[in-house]
Amino acid sequence: MLKVKWTPRFEQRLERYNGVQDYVISKTARLIRKYEADPVNWSYSLEKLRDSSFSTTQVYRLPITSGDRLVFVINNKDLILTDIGDHDVMDEYARMSRLARTQDLTKATIPAEWFVKRIEQYLKLSAPSNFGSNTDLSSVLNETFVSESDRWVYEEELDEGWIHYLDENQNKVVEDIMKELFCLNDNLKVHFIYGGPGTGKTVVLLNLALRLEKLGRSISFQLNDQVAKYLNRGRERVPGINLGFAPGVTVLVDDPASIDDFADAIRKAQTNKCRALIIGFDPLQWHERKMEAKLKTICGKTDYTFSQLWICYRQSFGVAKKSIELTKAIFERSSRYLDKSKIMVEKVDLKEHLDLIQGMEFVDEAGRYIVYDHDLENIVKLEKKRYAARIDLWRHSPSVCFIYEDTLVEKWRPKIKSVYSGSNKLDVVFSRYKAIRGVEFQEIAVFLTAQFWNKLNVGENGLNSEAWEKLTSLHTIFSRAKDSIVVYVDGEV
């Protein structure tokens, strides 16, 4: 059992903490749950502070909100809470003298009774639920959300400069990585940028690539053709598109398609003696069996630094809320396994990734999400009228993407082609969903069979690899929409 302690410094800081103390307690409880699920590798994905003054002390930081951080020490089976505060709390803790930190750690004690009881309550609440296959998700999937007004169009978003925009948090990630890249060390530097859909991983990589190129670094920016086309609309051309791995090159990888591609990028960077490797990724878009275990192994063998992104500018809350609810429901209620112990480990491993997207913040409260399951041909025509009336439709790239479950392509693609004639649109078969990874659309329209939709509603365990990927790929598909998702459920295939 992992024993929680806190230091005098932490106790004092918590008393003065301006945030919600329950967030701190719930995050601590989740750390305990991670340990219980995998006592050997539980801390592999935690962000470790790298400072020579820490000596052998293992100091970590954990996001509490988009701005606040928890600092803690892992000592064998002791989890020692040491500091809490905003972004600067890490720097403040690092600036403490080694003697002061040591004295604080030696005085660590069991937390106050109220704190311990709240942790116990959270552990009970987060205990694995019944993973049966009869959980009804229809209230999550079928609920309609339509905002009172259209999505707020940022004036900057219509400008090419928006492609390069960084908020305060994203800019800090860029600055931190730049400092790390220019440390006097010849070893390969590896940095992971971890974030949910629309949090700006690609834009952070773009800004890094442009800055490094101006400083004379050799750049290779690995990204798909659609994303490269979009980024090249900006005021500066994207440097080093897909130039590969070579000695002395800084390689930036945008959204690896699989855990194997993620591992392969690290291997190639090491083999080819690259100068640095920076990878932006969202592991919930990987579908391989044992993905979580592979990620643990890879991270355990790699010396890396780690950044997280929280704030989403590129998707409205009304759309993202449904996308997140859907993703959470899928991963919590369906599984690749039948054995309950394996399901439990899978759920715990996935929970930290689900927590990331659930903790995202949005700057736009609008958006629409609608499910239609009858009179679809008339509804398609009405949706076209609504779509055509928009005054803010993109001209530079497809504004709407139609995605068809494979068995529905022949039925619906010709009808959409006729109704949406002349529209700036894209058509994608469900099984080719990877073609739109990393690409944004103002609207997404998805055609699904009633059979698949109903199975999605109920949840299912023991899924084979193909069925699991089809189910979880909805995370990628739904997260491509900026301000509207329409689901057409066809019961007459």
C-alpha positions as CSV (number, residue, x, y, z in Angstrom):
1,M,0.0,0.0,0.0
2,L,1.3,3.5,-0.9
3,K,1.5,5.6,2.2
4,V,0.7,9.3,1.8
5,K,2.5,11.9,3.9
6,W,2.8,15.7,3.7
7,T,5.6,18.0,4.8
8,P,5.2,21.2,7.0
9,R,5.7,23.3,3.9
10,F,2.9,21.5,2.0
11,E,0.5,21.8,4.9
12,Q,1.1,25.6,5.2
13,R,0.8,26.0,1.4
14,L,-2.4,24.0,1.2
15,E,-4.0,26.2,3.9
16,R,-3.3,29.3,1.8
17,Y,-4.1,27.6,-1.5
18,N,-6.5,29.6,-3.7
19,G,-7.7,26.7,-5.7
20,V,-10.2,23.9,-4.8
21,Q,-8.7,21.6,-2.2
22,D,-10.8,18.7,-3.4
23,Y,-9.0,18.8,-6.7
24,V,-5.7,18.2,-4.8
25,I,-7.2,15.3,-2.8
26,S,-8.8,13.6,-5.9
27,K,-5.5,13.8,-7.8
28,T,-3.7,12.2,-4.7
29,A,-6.3,9.5,-4.6
30,R,-5.7,8.7,-8.3
31,L,-2.0,8.4,-7.7
32,I,-2.8,5.8,-5.1
33,R,-5.1,4.0,-7.5
34,K,-2.4,3.9,-10.1
35,Y,0.0,2.4,-7.7
36,E,-2.5,-0.3,-6.7
37,A,-3.0,-1.2,-10.3
38,D,0.7,-1.5,-11.1
39,P,3.1,-1.1,-8.2
40,V,6.1,-1.7,-10.4
41,N,5.5,0.7,-13.3
42,W,2.9,3.1,-11.8
43,S,5.1,6.2,-11.9
44,Y,6.5,5.8,-15.5
45,S,4.3,8.5,-17.0
46,L,4.6,11.0,-14.2
47,E,6.5,14.2,-15.0
48,K,9.8,14.1,-13.1
49,L,11.6,17.3,-12.2
50,R,15.2,17.2,-13.5
51,D,17.4,19.4,-11.4
52,S,20.9,18.4,-10.2
53,S,20.2,19.9,-6.8
54,F,17.6,17.2,-6.1
55,S,20.5,14.6,-6.1
56,T,18.9,11.2,-5.8
57,T,15.5,12.5,-4.5
58,Q,12.7,11.7,-7.0
59,V,10.6,14.9,-7.3
60,Y,7.5,15.0,-9.5
61,R,4.9,17.5,-10.5
62,L,1.3,16.8,-11.5
63,P,-1.3,19.2,-13.0
64,I,-4.2,20.0,-10.7
65,T,-5.9,22.4,-13.1
66,S,-4.7,24.1,-16.3
67,G,-2.6,26.5,-14.1
68,D,-1.9,24.8,-10.8
69,R,0.6,22.1,-10.0
70,L,1.2,19.6,-7.2
71,V,4.8,18.8,-6.3
72,F,5.6,15.5,-4.6
73,V,8.4,13.1,-3.8
74,I,8.3,9.3,-4.2
75,N,10.5,7.5,-1.7
76,N,10.0,3.7,-1.9
77,K,6.3,3.3,-0.9
78,D,6.0,6.8,0.5
79,L,4.2,9.5,-1.5
80,I,5.3,12.8,0.1
81,L,3.3,15.9,-0.8
82,T,5.7,18.8,-0.7
83,D,4.2,21.9,-2.5
84,I,1.1,23.2,-4.2
85,G,0.5,26.4,-6.2
86,D,0.5,27.9,-9.7
87,H,3.0,27.3,-12.5
88,D,5.8,29.0,-10.6
89,V,5.6,26.5,-7.7
90,M,8.1,24.1,-9.5
91,D,10.7,26.9,-9.9
92,E,10.1,28.0,-6.3
93,Y,10.7,24.4,-5.0
94,A,13.8,24.0,-7.1
95,R,15.2,27.3,-5.8
96,M,15.0,26.0,-2.2
97,S,18.4,25.1,-0.7
98,R,19.1,21.3,-0.6
99,L,19.3,21.6,3.2
100,A,15.9,23.3,3.5
101,R,14.3,20.7,1.3
102,T,15.9,17.8,3.2
103,Q,14.8,19.2,6.6
104,D,11.2,19.6,5.2
105,L,11.2,16.0,3.9
106,T,12.5,14.6,7.2
107,K,9.5,16.2,9.0
108,A,6.9,14.6,6.7
109,T,4.0,13.1,8.7
110,I,0.7,11.5,8.0
111,P,-1.8,14.2,6.9
112,A,-4.5,15.6,9.0
113,E,-7.5,13.3,9.6
114,W,-9.9,15.3,7.4
115,F,-7.4,15.0,4.5
116,V,-7.0,11.3,4.9
117,K,-10.8,10.7,5.2
118,R,-11.4,12.7,1.9
119,I,-8.8,10.5,0.1
120,E,-10.5,7.4,1.4
121,Q,-13.9,8.7,0.1
122,Y,-12.4,9.3,-3.3
123,L,-10.8,5.9,-3.4
124,K,-14.3,4.4,-2.8
125,L,-15.8,6.5,-5.5
126,S,-13.1,5.7,-8.1
127,A,-13.2,1.9,-7.4
128,P,-13.8,-0.1,-10.6
129,S,-17.5,-0.5,-11.4
130,N,-19.3,-3.4,-12.8
131,F,-17.8,-4.0,-16.3
132,G,-20.8,-5.9,-17.6
133,S,-21.8,-5.5,-21.2
134,N,-25.3,-4.2,-20.6
135,T,-24.7,-0.6,-19.6
136,D,-26.9,1.8,-21.5
137,L,-25.1,4.9,-22.8
138,S,-28.0,6.3,-24.8
139,S,-28.4,9.3,-22.6
140,V,-24.8,10.2,-23.3
141,L,-24.9,9.5,-27.0
142,N,-28.3,10.7,-28.0
143,E,-28.7,13.9,-26.0
144,T,-29.0,17.0,-28.3
145,F,-26.9,20.1,-27.6
146,V,-27.4,23.2,-29.6
147,S,-26.1,26.6,-28.4
148,E,-28.3,29.7,-28.6
149,S,-25.9,31.4,-31.0
150,D,-23.4,30.3,-33.6
151,R,-19.9,29.5,-32.6
152,W,-18.0,32.6,-31.7
153,V,-15.6,33.4,-34.6
154,Y,-12.4,34.9,-33.3
155,E,-11.3,37.7,-35.6
156,E,-7.8,36.3,-35.4
157,E,-9.0,32.8,-36.6
158,L,-9.9,34.2,-40.0
159,D,-6.3,35.5,-40.4
160,E,-3.4,33.4,-41.5
161,G,-1.5,34.5,-38.4
162,W,-3.9,32.4,-36.3
163,I,-2.1,29.3,-37.4
164,H,1.0,30.4,-35.4
165,Y,-0.9,31.7,-32.3
166,L,0.3,30.5,-28.9
167,D,-1.5,31.2,-25.6
168,E,0.5,31.7,-22.4
169,N,0.7,28.0,-21.5
170,Q,1.7,26.9,-25.0
171,N,4.3,29.6,-25.2
172,K,5.8,28.5,-21.9
173,V,6.0,24.9,-23.3
174,V,7.9,26.3,-26.3
175,E,10.3,28.3,-24.1
176,D,10.9,25.4,-21.8
177,I,11.8,23.1,-24.7
178,M,14.0,25.6,-26.3
179,K,16.0,26.0,-23.1
180,E,16.3,22.2,-22.8
181,L,17.4,21.9,-26.4
182,F,20.3,24.3,-25.9
183,C,21.7,22.7,-22.8
184,L,25.4,21.8,-23.2
185,N,25.0,18.1,-23.6
186,D,25.7,15.9,-26.7
187,N,23.1,13.2,-25.8
188,L,19.9,12.9,-27.8
189,K,17.3,15.1,-26.2
190,V,13.7,13.7,-26.2
191,H,10.7,15.7,-25.3
192,F,7.0,14.6,-25.3
193,I,4.2,17.1,-25.7
194,Y,1.0,15.5,-24.4
195,G,-2.5,16.9,-24.9
196,G,-6.0,16.2,-25.9
197,P,-7.6,17.2,-29.2
198,G,-7.3,20.8,-30.2
199,T,-4.9,21.8,-27.4
200,G,-2.3,23.0,-29.9
201,K,0.3,20.3,-30.0
202,T,0.8,20.8,-33.8
203,V,1.1,24.6,-33.4
204,V,3.6,24.2,-30.6
205,L,5.7,21.9,-32.9
206,L,5.4,24.4,-35.8
207,N,6.6,27.3,-33.6
208,L,9.5,25.2,-32.4
209,A,10.4,24.3,-36.0
210,L,10.4,27.9,-37.2
211,R,12.5,29.1,-34.2
212,L,15.0,26.3,-34.6
213,E,15.3,26.9,-38.3
214,K,16.0,30.6,-37.7
215,L,18.8,29.6,-35.3
216,G,20.4,27.5,-37.9
217,R,19.3,24.1,-36.8
218,S,18.6,21.3,-39.3
219,I,14.9,20.5,-39.0
220,S,12.8,17.5,-40.0
221,F,9.1,18.0,-39.4
222,Q,7.2,14.7,-39.7
223,L,3.5,15.3,-40.3
224,N,0.8,14.2,-42.7
225,D,0.1,15.9,-46.1
226,Q,-3.3,17.4,-45.1
227,V,-1.8,19.0,-41.9
228,A,1.2,20.3,-43.9
229,K,-1.1,21.9,-46.4
230,Y,-3.1,23.6,-43.7
231,L,0.0,24.9,-41.9
232,N,1.5,26.2,-45.1
233,R,-1.3,28.7,-45.3
234,G,0.4,30.6,-42.5
235,R,2.7,33.6,-43.0
236,E,5.8,31.3,-43.1
237,R,6.5,28.1,-44.9
238,V,6.8,25.0,-42.7
239,P,10.4,24.0,-42.6
240,G,11.8,20.5,-43.2
241,I,8.5,18.7,-44.1
242,N,9.2,14.9,-43.8
243,L,12.9,15.1,-44.5
244,G,13.6,12.0,-42.4
245,F,16.1,11.2,-39.6
246,A,19.8,12.1,-40.0
247,P,22.8,13.0,-37.8
248,G,22.5,16.4,-36.1
249,V,18.9,16.9,-37.1
250,T,16.2,18.0,-34.7
251,V,13.1,15.9,-35.6
252,L,9.6,17.0,-34.7
253,V,6.9,14.3,-35.0
254,D,3.2,15.4,-35.1
255,D,0.7,12.8,-33.9
256,P,2.2,9.4,-34.5
257,A,-0.4,7.1,-36.0
258,S,0.3,4.3,-33.5
259,I,2.3,3.3,-30.5
260,D,4.6,1.4,-32.9
261,D,5.2,4.6,-34.9
262,F,5.9,6.4,-31.6
263,A,8.5,3.7,-30.7
264,D,10.0,3.7,-34.2
265,A,10.6,7.5,-34.1
266,I,12.6,7.1,-30.9
267,R,14.6,4.2,-32.3
268,K,15.3,6.1,-35.6
269,A,16.4,9.2,-33.7
270,Q,18.8,7.2,-31.6
271,T,20.2,5.1,-34.4
272,N,20.7,8.0,-36.7
273,K,22.3,10.2,-34.0
274,C,19.8,12.9,-34.3
275,R,20.3,16.0,-32.1
276,A,16.8,16.1,-30.6
277,L,13.4,14.5,-30.9
278,I,10.1,16.2,-30.0
279,I,6.8,14.3,-30.3
280,G,3.3,15.6,-29.9
281,F,0.8,12.9,-29.2
282,D,-2.6,11.9,-27.8
283,P,-2.5,8.2,-26.8
284,L,-6.3,7.8,-26.9
285,Q,-5.9,7.8,-30.7
286,W,-3.9,4.6,-30.5
287,H,-5.8,1.4,-30.7
288,E,-3.3,-1.5,-30.4
289,R,-3.7,-4.2,-27.9
290,K,-1.5,-3.7,-24.8
291,M,-0.8,-0.1,-25.9
292,E,-0.6,1.1,-22.3
293,A,2.0,-1.6,-21.4
294,K,4.1,-0.7,-24.5
295,L,4.0,3.0,-23.7
296,K,5.2,2.2,-20.1
297,T,8.1,0.1,-21.5
298,I,9.1,2.8,-24.0
299,C,9.0,5.6,-21.5
300,G,10.9,3.5,-19.0
301,K,13.8,3.1,-21.4
302,T,13.9,6.7,-22.6
303,D,15.4,9.8,-20.9
304,Y,12.8,12.4,-21.8
305,T,11.2,15.6,-20.6
306,F,7.4,16.1,-20.6
307,S,4.9,18.9,-21.2
308,Q,1.1,18.9,-21.0
309,L,-1.4,21.1,-22.8
310,W,-4.8,21.8,-21.4
311,I,-6.6,24.7,-23.0
312,C,-8.5,24.1,-26.3
313,Y,-9.1,27.1,-28.6
314,R,-9.9,25.1,-31.7
315,Q,-13.0,23.3,-30.7
316,S,-16.2,24.8,-29.2
317,F,-17.3,23.5,-25.8
318,G,-20.7,22.2,-27.1
319,V,-19.0,19.9,-29.6
320,A,-16.0,19.0,-27.4
321,K,-18.3,18.2,-24.4
322,K,-20.1,15.5,-26.5
323,S,-16.8,14.2,-28.0
324,I,-15.3,13.9,-24.5
325,E,-18.4,12.2,-23.1
326,L,-18.4,9.7,-25.9
327,T,-14.7,8.9,-25.6
328,K,-15.0,8.5,-21.8
329,A,-18.1,6.3,-22.2
330,I,-16.5,4.1,-24.8
331,F,-13.3,3.5,-22.8
332,E,-15.0,3.0,-19.5
333,R,-17.8,0.7,-20.7
334,S,-16.2,-1.4,-23.5
335,S,-12.9,-3.4,-23.4
336,R,-10.6,-5.6,-25.3
337,Y,-10.7,-8.1,-22.5
338,L,-13.2,-10.4,-20.8
339,D,-11.2,-11.2,-17.7
340,K,-12.3,-8.7,-15.0
341,S,-8.8,-8.3,-13.5
342,K,-7.4,-7.4,-16.9
343,I,-10.3,-5.0,-17.5
344,M,-9.5,-3.3,-14.2
345,V,-5.8,-2.8,-15.1
346,E,-6.8,-1.5,-18.5
347,K,-9.3,1.0,-17.0
348,V,-6.7,2.3,-14.5
349,D,-4.1,2.7,-17.2
350,L,-6.5,4.5,-19.5
351,K,-7.9,6.7,-16.7
352,E,-5.0,9.2,-16.6
353,H,-5.4,9.8,-20.3
354,L,-9.2,10.2,-19.9
355,D,-8.5,12.6,-17.0
356,L,-6.4,14.7,-19.3
357,I,-9.2,15.4,-21.8
358,Q,-11.8,15.8,-19.0
359,G,-9.6,18.4,-17.5
360,M,-9.4,20.5,-20.7
361,E,-10.7,24.1,-20.7
362,F,-12.5,25.7,-23.5
363,V,-12.6,29.4,-24.6
364,D,-15.8,29.0,-26.7
365,E,-19.1,28.0,-25.0
366,A,-21.1,27.5,-28.3
367,G,-21.4,24.5,-30.6
368,R,-24.0,21.9,-31.7
369,Y,-24.4,18.1,-31.4
370,I,-27.4,16.3,-32.9
371,V,-28.4,12.7,-33.5
372,Y,-31.0,11.9,-36.2
373,D,-32.5,8.4,-36.6
374,H,-35.5,8.9,-38.9
375,D,-36.5,10.8,-42.0
376,L,-32.8,11.1,-42.9
377,E,-33.2,12.2,-46.5
378,N,-35.3,15.2,-45.6
379,I,-33.0,16.0,-42.6
380,V,-30.0,16.0,-44.9
381,K,-31.6,18.7,-47.1
382,L,-32.6,20.8,-44.1
383,E,-29.0,20.5,-42.7
384,K,-27.7,21.6,-46.1
385,K,-29.9,24.8,-45.9
386,R,-28.6,25.6,-42.5
387,Y,-25.0,24.9,-43.6
388,A,-25.3,27.1,-46.7
389,A,-26.7,30.0,-44.7
390,R,-23.5,30.3,-42.6
391,I,-21.6,33.5,-43.3
392,D,-18.3,32.2,-42.0
393,L,-17.7,29.1,-44.1
394,W,-14.1,28.3,-44.9
395,R,-12.8,28.8,-48.4
396,H,-9.2,27.8,-47.9
397,S,-10.0,24.1,-47.0
398,P,-13.0,21.8,-46.7
399,S,-15.5,23.2,-44.1
400,V,-17.5,20.0,-43.7
401,C,-16.4,16.4,-43.7
402,F,-18.8,13.5,-44.3
403,I,-17.8,10.2,-42.8
404,Y,-19.6,7.0,-43.8
405,E,-19.6,3.6,-42.1
406,D,-18.3,1.3,-44.9
407,T,-21.6,-0.4,-45.5
408,L,-23.3,2.9,-46.0
409,V,-21.0,4.5,-48.6
410,E,-22.8,3.4,-51.7
411,K,-26.2,4.5,-50.3
412,W,-25.3,7.9,-48.9
413,R,-22.3,9.2,-50.8
414,P,-24.2,9.8,-54.1
415,K,-27.0,11.6,-52.2
416,I,-24.6,13.8,-50.3
417,K,-22.8,14.6,-53.5
418,S,-26.1,15.7,-55.1
419,V,-27.4,17.7,-52.1
420,Y,-24.1,19.4,-51.3
421,S,-23.1,20.0,-54.9
422,G,-20.6,22.9,-55.1
423,S,-19.8,22.8,-51.4
424,N,-16.3,22.8,-50.1
425,K,-16.5,19.3,-48.5
426,L,-14.6,16.1,-48.0
427,D,-15.8,12.5,-48.0
428,V,-14.1,9.8,-46.0
429,V,-14.9,6.1,-45.5
430,F,-15.0,5.1,-41.8
431,S,-12.2,2.6,-42.2
432,R,-10.0,5.3,-43.7
433,Y,-10.5,7.7,-40.7
434,K,-6.7,8.1,-40.3
435,A,-6.8,10.3,-43.4
436,I,-8.3,13.1,-41.2
437,R,-6.1,12.7,-38.1
438,G,-4.9,16.2,-37.2
439,V,-7.2,17.9,-39.7
440,E,-9.9,20.3,-38.6
441,F,-13.3,21.0,-40.1
442,Q,-16.0,23.4,-39.1
443,E,-18.6,20.6,-39.2
444,I,-18.5,16.8,-39.1
445,A,-21.4,14.6,-40.3
446,V,-21.2,10.9,-39.5
447,F,-23.4,8.2,-41.1
448,L,-23.6,5.0,-38.9
449,T,-25.7,1.9,-39.1
450,A,-28.3,1.4,-36.3
451,Q,-26.6,-1.9,-35.5
452,F,-23.3,-0.2,-34.7
453,W,-24.9,2.7,-32.9
454,N,-27.0,0.4,-30.7
455,K,-23.9,-1.7,-29.9
456,L,-22.1,1.5,-29.0
457,N,-24.9,2.5,-26.7
458,V,-24.8,-0.8,-24.8
459,G,-21.0,-1.3,-24.5
460,E,-19.2,-4.5,-25.1
461,N,-16.3,-6.5,-23.7
462,G,-13.9,-9.0,-25.3
463,L,-13.6,-6.9,-28.6
464,N,-11.1,-8.1,-31.2
465,S,-8.6,-5.6,-32.6
466,E,-10.7,-4.6,-35.6
467,A,-13.8,-4.0,-33.5
468,W,-11.9,-2.1,-30.8
469,E,-10.3,0.2,-33.4
470,K,-13.6,0.9,-35.1
471,L,-15.1,1.8,-31.8
472,T,-12.3,3.9,-30.4
473,S,-11.6,5.7,-33.7
474,L,-14.7,7.8,-32.9
475,H,-12.5,9.7,-30.5
476,T,-10.5,10.9,-33.5
477,I,-13.5,11.4,-35.8
478,F,-15.6,13.4,-33.3
479,S,-12.6,15.6,-32.2
480,R,-12.1,16.9,-35.8
481,A,-15.2,19.1,-35.6
482,K,-14.8,22.7,-34.5
483,D,-18.4,23.7,-34.0
484,S,-20.9,21.1,-35.2
485,I,-21.4,17.3,-35.1
486,V,-24.3,15.6,-36.7
487,V,-24.8,11.8,-36.4
488,Y,-27.2,10.1,-38.9
489,V,-28.2,6.7,-37.6
490,D,-29.5,4.6,-40.5
491,G,-31.7,1.6,-39.6
492,E,-32.5,0.7,-43.2
493,V,-29.3,-0.7,-44.6
